[in-house]
């Protein structure tokens, strides 16, 4: 049963979250370990979840939170998909990175591509520091809106299963 005030989740969405997290964790687990290796970093980012939603996501809690790290508090400067993801990818507030919303021309993947220099992204900076990078899941709204899979600079591996969808 859903918790009052929470966002309804179906089994397909829960399976995708679990699969994406499993692929990311497996990828890091298979990375070669050496004495001088940098630590692996895995970020699981979701949209539109509140604390009450976690009540119905038992597999997510079991597979991720109980086996990894969870945080008692988290903060977001702009609680909207594309501005929030753009902040994570650049380290800049929305008024500085220039992606104020989800829809083109100033939001989504198109807005991000026009407003943000590839040199500013976390992926490019991590690659320059010697990390291997990979992305699994939804990047930004309206990716590939020109009909092409456009992999942003800085990613060694890329898997975006929903690249040809118009997320609403």
Secondary structure, DSSP 4 states (H G I P E B T S, - for coil): -PPTTSPP--HHHHHHHHHHHHHHHHHHHTSPP-TTPPPP------SS--GGGGGT-HHHIIIIITTS---S----SS-SHHHHHHHHHHS--HHHH---SSSTTTSHHHHHHHHS-GGGSHHHHHHHTT---EEES--STTTTTTSS--PPTT-SEEE-TTTT----
